Amino acid sequence: MSDALKHECGIALVRLLKPLEYYKEKYGTAFYGIQKMYLMMEKQHNRGQDGAGFASIKLDVDPGQRYISRVRSNHAQPIQDVFKQINERVSEELKANPELGDDMKELKANIPYVGELFLGHVRYGTFGKNSIESVHPFLRQSNWMHRNLILAGNFNMTNVKELFENLVELGQHPKEMADTVTVMEKIGHFLDKEVMQLYQDCKAEGYSKRDASPVIAERLDIAKILARSAKNLDGGYAMAGLLGHGDAFVFRDPAGIRPAYFYQDDEVVVVASERPVIQTVFNVPFESVQEIEPGNALIIKKNGKVSMDQILEPTVKKACSFERIYFSRGSDAEIYQERKDLGKLILPAVLKAIDSDTDNTVFSYIPNTAETSFYGLVEAAQDFLNQRKNNYILENRNTLTAETLQELLSVKIRTEKVAIKDAKLRTFITEDSSRDDLVAHVYDVTYGVIKPEDNLVIIDDSIVRGTTLKMSIIKMMDRLKPKRIVIVSSAPQIRYPDCYGIDMAKLEGLVAFRAALALLKERNLYHIVDEVYAKCKAQADFPDKDVVNYVTEIYDQFTDEEISDKIAEMLSSPEINAEVKIIFQTVENLHKACPKNLGDWYFTGDYPTPGGNRVVNRAFMNFYEGKDARAY
C-alpha cells in the first residue's frame, strides 16, 4: 500500500504430540518444535515487525524445575533477535554439557525452551507504544501450575474500559487499561475460580493436595472458562493461550473478523494466522489446513486430545477483507486468485477512464503487494484486446492481407515497471517544505517508456490517506510526461475508521472523508456536518447496541464517482501537467472477488459488532470538536 498501514499481529502455536525422542530419531533433532516455530514466525513477519515473542512449556516436569520459558524482543529485527537469544542460550548449555545432546530426558530437564508446547507472536506497535512490556506473549504467573497463563493474540477490543471496570467490580486491581492485559486477567479470574472449585471437589473425594493436581489438569474445562470470560468481549480477535500444566487453546471472535487456521496429524497440532504458513512449514496440502470457525476455540488438552468447541454463538461472518486485499501472504491459493479477480473486475472502469484506448496506455503497479491485482488487470485488458482483434478480423475477413493481419496481431497490452521504491527515506527534517521534498523522492521512475500521447495506469492495493500519492507518486509519474495518469485502487473508498486491528483510528486522516467534506462545502451542504454531530452527541451515552452510525449521511449526498473525482482533484497540484483520474473498486465487486471475507466496515460503515458504531460515533465527535484523540 502506498499509504503504509499497520496491522495488529500474527500468532503461531505448535504442540508436539510425541515424546522428544521421536523427533530426534525421525528428524535428527530434539529442537524440531523450536525450528518449526522460527519458520512459522518468520513467514508471518508481514504481520508485524515491531516486536516478537516466544514462549514454551515443558510437560510433566518435577517440582523445582523450570517449565515455562519466555523471550521477547522489540529490536530492529525482533524475530531474529528472539531466536538468536534462544540459540545462544541452548548452545551455551550444550557447550558446557555436551552429553545432554543425546539424552532427551536430561536435555529437557536442563535446557530452557526445549519442550512440547510453543507459542509465538509478531506485532506492530499500536497507540504509539512499542516498549518491551507491550510485546506478547503476556504471562500471568502462579505457584499453582494450572493457574499459570500465557496469552498472545491478534485482537483489538472496542470496549476495554467496560472490561476494565468488570475486573474492578470483581475486586481486582489491574496494572493497566490495555486490552491484552484486561483479557488475560479476565480469563485468569475464571481460571482461578475453576481450579479452586476442582480442588474442592478433589478434596471432598479424598484426594491429597498433591494427588489432586493431575486430576485438576484432566478435569479442567477450558471451553467453560472461555465462555465465562468472553461474555462481554466486543472486538475482533484470535487469541491463543497456554496453561502451565500443558493445556492450550486458540479462540476466534464470533464474526470471524481476525483469521486463524490449524493443522493436525499424529505428530503435531499447529495454529497460525495464515494458511500458507502452515502449508509451507509442514509441507501439507491446502485442503489439510482448516479454519477455526467463528465463535469457536480449538482446545488441546495436556493428554493430546484435540477438540473444536463453540464458545460464543457465531454471528454473521464478517471476516476482514483487508486480509485478502493486502495483509495476508499472497501465496495462499485463494488469496492469489482473489487479488487477481480484484484487478480483473475493475477493468471496465479503467477502460472508461482511458476511452478504451489500450494501444496508447501503459499499465503498471505500486507497491509490490499490488502486483497480483496488476496481473489480473492486465489479463482482463488482454482479453479485451483479443476480443477487439477478433471483431476486426470477422468484420474484415474478406479484405485482410497477411501484412494487415500481422500488424493487427502484433498489437499488445503495454506493461512496464515504471516505479521503483528507493531505500526507506527518513523524514529527519522537521521543516514542512524540506520534509515534503524528501517524501517526493520515496519512489524513482523508469524513463523512456512513456510517450506524450500515452495514458499511464497505476494500480495500488488501496488509497487510505493519500499522502504518498500527493507528495510522491503522482509527481514522479508526471515526470514521464504522460497525457493522463489513472490511479486505480483495488479496494473501495475507505470511509470509516477501523477498530478491530488495523491502524485507522481517525476519520480526518481518510482522504475519502476529507473529499466528502470538501464537496459539502462546495455545494452549501455543510450544515449536514452539524446535524450529524448533533445526532452523534445525542447518543453518546447510549448502550452500544442502540448506537446508530449516522456518519454515513456525510457520504449519502454524493455518488462514488463524485467523491473519486474530488479525491483526484485534492491529490493533484497546480504543477502537475497530466490529467489525473482516480478509480476505486466497488463494494459489489469486492464481494464478488472475496466472497468468504465480507467484512467491509471501512468502506460501508457496516460494523460487525455494536462497539464499532460507538467508535465511529466517537471518531466523528473527536473530529468535530478538534480533538486529536483515538476513538477507542
C-alpha positions in Angstrom: 0.0 0.0 0.0 1.5 3.3 -0.9 0.0 4.7 2.3 1.5 2.3 4.8 -0.9 0.8 7.3 0.0 -1.3 10.3 -1.8 -4.5 11.1 -2.1 -5.9 14.6 -0.2 -9.2 14.7 0.3 -12.8 13.8 0.2 -15.9 16.0 1.9 -19.3 15.8 1.3 -22.3 18.0 2.9 -25.7 17.9 2.0 -28.7 20.2 4.2 -31.8 19.8 2.1 -34.9 20.3 5.1 -37.4 20.6 8.0 -37.6 23.0 11.1 -35.6 22.1 12.9 -38.9 21.4 10.6 -39.4 18.4 11.6 -36.1 16.7 15.2 -36.8 17.5 15.1 -40.1 15.8 12.9 -39.1 12.8 14.1 -35.6 12.1 17.6 -35.7 13.7 16.9 -33.0 16.3 15.3 -32.5 19.6 14.8 -28.9 18.6 12.2 -29.7 16.0 9.5 -27.7 17.6 11.7 -24.6 18.1 12.8 -24.8 14.4 9.2 -25.0 13.2 8.3 -22.1 15.4 11.1 -20.0 13.9 9.9 -20.7 10.4 6.2 -20.0 11.2 7.1 -16.7 12.8 9.5 -15.6 10.1 6.9 -16.4 7.4 4.5 -14.2 9.2 6.8 -11.2 9.5 4.5 -9.4 7.2 2.1 -9.2 10.1 4.4 -7.4 12.5 8.0 -6.2 12.6 8.0 -4.0 15.7 8.1 -6.8 18.2 8.2 -10.6 18.6 7.8 -13.1 21.4 8.2 -16.8 22.1 7.1 -19.0 25.0 7.5 -22.7 25.7 6.1 -25.2 28.2 7.7 -28.5 29.2 5.2 -31.2 30.2 5.5 -33.4 33.3 8.5 -31.9 34.9 9.5 -32.4 38.6 8.7 -29.7 41.1 11.6 -27.2 41.3 12.4 -27.5 37.6 11.6 -24.5 35.4 8.9 -25.5 32.9 7.9 -22.1 31.4 10.4 -20.1 29.3 9.7 -16.8 27.5 11.8 -14.4 25.5 10.6 -11.2 23.8 12.2 -8.5 21.7 11.5 -5.1 20.3 14.8 -4.8 18.4 15.0 -3.7 14.8 14.7 -7.4 13.7 12.8 -8.9 16.6 12.2 -12.4 15.2 15.9 -12.9 14.5 16.8 -11.4 17.9 14.4 -13.8 19.7 15.8 -16.9 18.2 19.4 -15.6 18.5 18.8 -15.4 22.2 17.3 -18.9 22.3 20.2 -20.3 20.2 22.8 -18.6 22.3 21.3 -20.0 25.5 20.9 -23.5 24.1 24.4 -23.5 22.6 25.9 -22.3 25.9 24.3 -25.1 27.8 25.3 -27.8 25.2 28.9 -26.5 25.1 29.1 -26.8 28.9 27.3 -30.2 29.0 27.8 -31.9 25.6 26.5 -35.2 26.9 23.0 -33.6 27.0 22.7 -33.8 23.2 21.9 -37.5 23.2 19.9 -37.8 26.5 16.4 -36.4 25.8 15.3 -36.6 29.4 18.3 -34.6 30.7 18.2 -32.2 27.7 14.6 -31.4 28.5 15.3 -31.1 32.3 18.3 -28.8 31.9 17.9 -26.7 28.8 15.3 -23.9 28.5 12.9 -23.7 25.6 13.1 -27.4 24.9 9.5 -28.6 25.5 6.4 -29.8 23.8 4.2 -26.7 23.7 5.2 -23.4 22.0 3.5 -20.1 21.3 4.9 -17.3 19.2 3.7 -13.8 18.3 4.7 -11.0 15.9 3.3 -7.5 16.3 3.2 -3.9 15.1 3.1 -1.3 17.8 -0.3 0.4 18.3 -1.2 3.6 20.1 2.4 4.7 19.6 3.6 2.1 22.1 6.4 -0.3 21.4 8.0 -0.9 24.7 9.1 -4.5 25.6 6.2 -4.6 28.1 3.8 -4.3 25.2 5.2 -7.3 23.3 3.3 -10.6 23.5 3.1 -13.3 24.8 1.9 -12.0 28.2 2.5 -14.1 31.3 0.3 -14.5 34.4 2.2 -16.4 37.0 1.3 -18.6 39.9 2.8 -21.4 42.0 -0.2 -23.5 41.0 0.9 -25.0 37.7 -2.7 -24.9 36.3 -3.1 -21.2 37.1 -0.1 -20.0 35.0 -1.5 -18.4 31.9 0.4 -17.3 28.8 -1.6 -15.3 26.3 -0.9 -13.8 22.9 -3.3 -12.7 20.2 -4.2 -10.8 17.1 -7.0 -8.6 18.5 -8.4 -5.3 19.4 -11.3 -4.8 21.8 -13.6 -1.8 21.4 -14.8 -1.9 25.0 -11.6 -2.1 27.0 -12.9 0.5 29.5 -16.0 -1.7 30.2 -13.9 -4.8 30.5 -11.6 -3.0 32.9 -14.5 -1.9 35.1 -15.7 -5.5 35.2 -12.4 -6.6 36.7 -12.5 -3.8 39.2 -16.0 -4.9 40.2 -14.6 -8.4 40.7 -12.2 -7.0 43.2 -9.1 -6.9 41.0 -6.6 -4.1 40.6 -5.4 -4.3 37.0 -2.0 -2.7 36.4 -3.1 -1.0 33.2 -6.1 -0.5 30.9 -4.8 -2.4 27.9 -6.9 -4.9 26.0 -4.3 -7.7 26.3 -3.8 -7.3 30.0 -7.6 -6.9 30.6 -8.5 -10.0 28.6 -5.7 -12.1 30.2 -6.8 -11.1 33.7 -10.4 -11.9 32.9 -9.5 -15.4 31.7 -7.2 -15.7 34.6 -10.0 -14.8 37.1 -12.3 -17.6 35.8 -9.4 -20.0 35.5 -8.6 -19.4 39.2 -12.3 -20.0 40.1 -12.4 -23.2 38.1 -9.2 -24.5 39.6 -10.3 -23.8 43.1 -13.7 -25.5 42.5 -12.0 -28.6 41.1 -9.6 -28.6 44.1 -12.6 -28.5 46.5 -14.2 -31.4 44.5 -11.0 -33.4 44.7 -10.7 -32.7 48.4 -14.2 -33.9 49.0 -13.4 -37.1 47.1 -10.5 -37.8 49.4 -7.5 -36.8 47.2 -4.5 -35.3 48.9 -3.4 -31.9 47.8 -0.5 -33.3 45.7 -2.6 -36.1 44.1 -5.3 -33.6 43.2 -3.0 -31.7 40.8 -3.2 -34.2 37.9 -6.9 -34.7 38.4 -7.5 -30.9 38.2 -5.4 -30.9 34.9 -7.6 -33.7 33.5 -10.9 -32.2 34.5 -10.2 -28.6 33.7 -12.9 -27.4 31.3 -11.2 -24.8 29.0 -14.4 -24.2 27.0 -16.3 -23.3 30.1 -13.6 -20.9 31.3 -13.5 -19.2 27.9 -17.3 -18.9 27.7 -17.5 -17.2 31.0 -14.5 -14.9 30.2 -15.8 -13.9 26.7 -19.3 -13.0 27.7 -18.8 -9.2 27.2 -16.0 -9.1 24.7 -16.6 -6.7 21.7 -13.9 -6.7 19.1 -12.1 -8.8 16.5 -9.8 -11.4 17.9 -7.9 -14.6 17.5 -6.3 -15.3 20.9 -4.0 -18.1 21.9 -3.3 -19.3 25.4 -1.2 -21.9 27.2 -1.8 -23.1 30.7 1.2 -24.1 32.8 0.4 -27.8 33.0 0.1 -28.1 29.2 -3.5 -27.3 28.1 -3.7 -24.9 25.1 -6.4 -23.0 23.2 -6.9 -20.7 20.3 -10.2 -18.8 20.4 -11.8 -16.8 17.5 -14.3 -14.0 17.6 -18.0 -14.7 16.7 -17.9 -12.7 13.4 -14.6 -14.3 12.3 -13.0 -10.8 11.9 -9.5 -12.0 12.6 -8.1 -15.1 10.9 -6.9 -18.4 12.4 -6.0 -21.7 10.7 -4.9 -25.1 12.1 -3.5 -28.4 11.0 -3.4 -31.7 13.0 -1.8 -35.1 12.4 -0.4 -37.7 14.8 2.8 -35.7 15.4 1.7 -32.1 15.8 -1.1 -29.7 16.2 -0.3 -26.3 14.6 -2.1 -22.9 14.5 -1.2 -19.8 12.5 -2.8 -16.6 11.4 -2.3 -17.6 7.7 -2.9 -20.9 5.9 0.2 -20.9 3.5 2.5 -20.6 6.5 1.3 -24.0 7.8 1.3 -25.4 4.2 4.9 -24.4 3.6 6.4 -25.1 7.0 4.8 -28.6 7.4 4.6 -29.4 3.7 0.9 -30.2 3.7 -1.7 -29.6 1.0 -4.3 -26.7 1.0 -7.2 -28.9 2.0 -5.4 -30.3 5.1 -5.3 -26.8 6.7 -8.7 -25.9 8.3 -10.1 -22.6 9.5 -11.0 -22.2 13.2 -14.7 -21.4 12.9 -16.0 -18.0 14.2 -17.0 -18.2 17.9 -15.1 -21.5 18.4 -12.0 -22.4 20.2 -9.5 -25.1 19.2 -8.7 -26.8 22.5 -5.7 -29.0 23.0 -5.6 -30.9 26.3 -2.4 -31.9 28.1 -3.2 -35.5 27.2 -3.2 -34.6 23.5 -6.9 -34.7 22.9 -8.0 -32.0 20.4 -11.5 -30.6 20.1 -13.3 -27.7 18.5 -15.7 -26.2 21.0 -18.3 -23.4 20.4 -17.7 -20.7 22.9 -20.0 -18.0 21.7 -22.9 -18.1 19.2 -21.5 -17.2 15.8 -22.9 -14.0 14.2 -23.0 -13.1 10.5 -19.5 -13.9 9.3 -17.6 -10.6 8.6 -14.0 -11.8 8.1 -11.7 -8.8 7.4 -11.5 -8.1 3.7 -8.2 -6.3 4.1 -6.7 -9.6 4.9 -7.3 -10.6 1.4 -6.6 -7.2 -0.3 -3.3 -6.6 1.4 -2.2 -8.0 4.7 -2.1 -11.8 4.3 0.6 -13.5 2.3 -0.3 -13.6 -1.4 1.0 -17.2 -1.7 -2.3 -18.5 -0.4 -4.1 -20.2 -3.3 -7.5 -18.5 -2.6 -6.0 -15.1 -1.8 -3.9 -15.1 -5.0 -6.9 -15.7 -7.1 -9.0 -13.2 -5.2 -6.4 -10.5 -5.8 -6.3 -11.3 -9.5 -10.1 -11.0 -9.6 -9.9 -7.6 -7.9 -7.8 -6.5 -10.8 -10.0 -8.1 -13.5 -13.2 -6.6 -12.1 -12.0 -3.0 -12.2 -11.0 -3.1 -15.9 -14.4 -1.7 -17.1 -13.9 1.5 -15.1 -10.3 1.7 -16.3 -11.4 1.4 -19.9 -13.9 4.2 -19.4 -11.2 6.4 -17.9 -8.8 5.8 -20.9 -11.6 5.9 -23.5 -10.8 2.3 -24.3 -7.5 3.3 -25.9 -5.4 0.4 -24.8 -3.0 1.0 -27.7 -1.8 4.2 -26.1 -1.8 3.0 -22.5 0.9 1.7 -20.2 -0.1 -0.4 -17.2 2.0 -0.7 -14.1 1.6 -1.0 -10.3 2.7 0.4 -6.9 3.7 -1.0 -4.5 4.9 -4.6 -4.9 1.9 -6.0 -3.0 -0.3 -4.8 -5.8 1.5 -7.0 -8.3 -1.1 -9.8 -8.2 -4.0 -7.4 -8.9 -1.9 -5.9 -11.7 -1.7 -9.4 -13.3 -5.5 -9.7 -13.1 -6.0 -6.2 -14.6 -3.6 -6.9 -17.4 -5.2 -10.3 -18.2 -8.6 -8.7 -18.4 -7.1 -6.0 -20.6 -5.6 -8.6 -22.9 -8.9 -10.4 -23.1 -10.5 -7.0 -24.1 -7.8 -6.5 -26.8 -8.2 -10.1 -28.1 -12.0 -9.5 -28.4 -11.3 -6.3 -30.4 -8.9 -8.2 -32.7 -11.5 -11.0 -33.2 -14.2 -8.5 -34.1 -11.9 -6.7 -36.6 -11.0 -10.0 -38.2 -14.6 -11.1 -38.6 -15.7 -7.7 -40.0 -12.8 -7.6 -42.5 -12.2 -11.2 -43.2 -12.7 -10.8 -47.0 -10.2 -8.0 -47.4 -7.5 -8.9 -44.8 -3.9 -9.2 -46.1 -1.1 -11.1 -44.5 0.6 -7.7 -43.7 -2.6 -6.3 -42.1 -3.1 -9.4 -40.1 0.5 -9.4 -38.9 0.2 -5.8 -37.9 -3.0 -6.5 -36.0 -1.7 -9.5 -34.1 1.4 -7.6 -33.1 -0.6 -5.1 -31.0 -0.2 -6.0 -27.3 -1.1 -4.6 -23.9 1.9 -2.5 -22.8 3.2 -3.2 -19.3 6.2 -1.6 -17.7 7.8 -1.3 -14.2 7.6 2.4 -14.0 8.1 3.0 -10.3 10.9 1.7 -8.1 10.8 2.3 -4.3 14.2 3.5 -3.0 15.6 2.7 0.4 13.3 4.0 3.1 13.9 7.7 3.4 13.7 9.1 7.0 12.0 12.4 7.3 14.5 13.7 9.8 14.0 17.4 8.8 11.0 19.0 10.6 10.6 21.9 8.2 7.5 21.2 6.1 8.9 22.1 2.7 12.1 20.1 3.2 10.2 17.1 4.5 7.8 17.2 1.6 10.7 17.2 -0.8 12.1 14.1 0.8 8.8 12.3 0.6 8.6 13.2 -3.1 11.7 11.0 -3.7 10.5 7.8 -2.0 9.9 6.4 -5.5 12.0 6.7 -8.6 10.8 6.2 -12.1 11.8 4.4 -15.3 12.4 6.9 -18.0 11.9 6.4 -21.7 8.9 4.1 -21.7 6.0 6.6 -21.9 5.1 8.7 -24.9 3.3 12.1 -24.7 0.1 10.6 -26.1 0.0 7.8 -23.5 -2.2 7.1 -20.6 -0.4 5.8 -17.5 -2.5 3.4 -15.4 -1.1 2.5 -12.0 -2.8 0.0 -9.7 -2.5 0.2 -5.9 -3.9 -2.0 -3.2 -5.9 0.9 -1.7 -5.8 4.6 -1.1 -6.2 5.5 2.6 -4.8 8.9 3.4 -3.5 9.8 0.0 -0.3 11.5 1.4 2.2 9.4 -0.6 0.1 9.7 -3.8 0.1 13.5 -3.5 3.6 14.1 -2.3 5.4 11.4 -4.2 3.7 9.1 -6.7 1.7 11.5 -8.9 4.6 14.0 -9.0 7.0 11.2 -10.0 4.7 9.8 -12.7 4.2 13.3 -14.1 7.9 13.5 -14.8 7.3 10.8 -17.5 5.0 13.3 -19.3 2.0 11.1 -19.9 -1.2 12.6 -21.3 -3.2 11.1 -18.4 -2.4 9.4 -15.0 -5.0 7.0 -13.8 -4.5 5.7 -10.3 -6.5 2.5 -9.7 -7.4 1.2 -6.2 -8.2 -2.5 -6.0 -10.1 -1.7 -2.8 -13.2 0.6 -2.5 -13.0 4.1 -0.9 -12.0 3.8 2.8 -14.6 6.0 4.5 -14.7 4.9 8.2 -12.2 4.1 10.9 -11.3 0.6 11.9 -11.3 -0.6 15.5 -10.6 -4.3 15.1 -6.9 -4.3 14.5 -5.9 -2.0 11.6 -4.3 1.3 12.3 -7.1 3.6 11.0 -8.5 5.3 14.1 -9.2 8.9 12.9 -11.8 10.0 10.3 -9.9 13.1 9.3 -7.0 11.0 8.2 -9.1 9.4 5.5 -8.9 11.1 2.1 -12.4 10.0 1.2 -13.8 11.7 4.3 -11.9 14.9 3.5 -13.2 14.8 -0.1 -16.8 14.4 1.2 -16.4 17.4 3.5 -15.0 19.5 0.6 -18.0 18.6 -1.6 -20.4 19.5 1.2 -18.7 23.0 1.5 -18.8 23.5 -2.3 -22.5 22.7 -2.5 -23.5 24.6 0.6 -24.5 21.4 2.4 -22.0 21.7 5.3 -24.9 22.0 7.7 -25.2 18.2 7.4 -21.9 18.0 9.3 -23.6 19.9 12.2 -26.6 17.7 12.0 -24.6 14.5 12.1 -22.6 15.8 15.1 -25.9 16.6 16.9 -27.1 13.0 16.3 -23.8 11.5 17.4 -23.7 13.7 20.6 -27.3 12.7 21.4 -26.4 9.0 21.6 -23.0 9.5 23.3 -24.3 7.7 26.4 -26.4 5.1 24.7 -25.6 1.4 25.2 -23.6 0.1 22.2 -26.4 -1.9 20.9 -28.6 1.2 20.4 -26.0 3.4 18.7 -26.5 4.1 15.0 -23.8 5.1 12.5 -25.0 8.5 11.3 -21.7 9.3 9.7 -23.0 7.5 6.6 -25.1 10.7 6.0 -21.9 12.6 5.2 -21.5 10.4 2.1 -25.1 9.9 1.1 -25.2 13.2 -0.8 -22.7 12.1 -3.5 -22.1 9.3 -5.9 -18.9 7.2 -5.6 -17.6 8.8 -8.8 -18.1 12.3 -7.4 -16.0 11.5 -4.4 -13.4 9.8 -6.5 -13.1 12.9 -8.8 -12.8 15.2 -5.7 -10.0 12.9 -4.3 -8.2 13.2 -7.7 -8.5 17.0 -7.5 -7.3 17.1 -3.9 -4.3 14.8 -4.6 -3.2 16.6 -7.7 -1.4 20.0 -7.6 -1.0 23.0 -10.0 2.4 21.9 -11.2 1.0 18.5 -12.5 0.7 18.7 -16.2 -1.1 15.4 -16.8 -4.8 14.9 -16.3 -5.2 12.9 -13.0 -8.0 10.4 -12.5 -8.6 8.1 -9.5 -10.7 4.9 -9.7 -11.8 2.8 -6.8 -13.1 -0.7 -6.7 -16.9 -1.1 -6.0 -18.0 -2.8 -2.8 -20.1 -5.1 -5.0 -17.0 -6.2 -6.9 -15.1 -6.6 -3.7 -17.6 -9.1 -2.5 -17.5 -10.9 -5.8 -13.7 -11.3 -5.6 -13.6 -12.1 -1.9 -16.8 -14.0 -1.2 -15.6 -15.5 2.1 -14.4 -12.3 3.6 -17.3 -9.9 3.7 -16.1 -7.6 6.4 -16.3 -4.3 4.7 -17.0 -1.8 7.5 -14.1 0.5 6.5 -15.9 1.0 3.1 -19.6 0.8 4.1 -19.8 1.7 7.8 -21.5 -1.7 8.4 -19.7 -2.7 11.6 -19.8 -6.3 12.7 -20.1 -5.6 16.4 -22.1 -3.0 18.4 -18.8 -1.4 19.6 -18.0 -0.4 16.0 -20.9 2.1 15.8 -19.8 3.6 19.1 -16.2 4.0 17.7 -17.3 5.8 14.5 -19.6 7.9 16.6 -16.7 9.0 18.9 -14.3 9.4 15.9 -16.7 11.9 14.3 -17.2 13.8 17.5 -13.4 14.0 18.0 -13.1 15.4 14.5 -15.9 17.9 15.0 -14.6 19.1 18.4 -11.0 19.3 17.1 -9.7 16.6 19.5 -6.6 14.8 18.3 -7.5 11.5 20.0 -8.3 7.9 19.2 -11.9 6.8 19.2 -11.2 3.6 21.2 
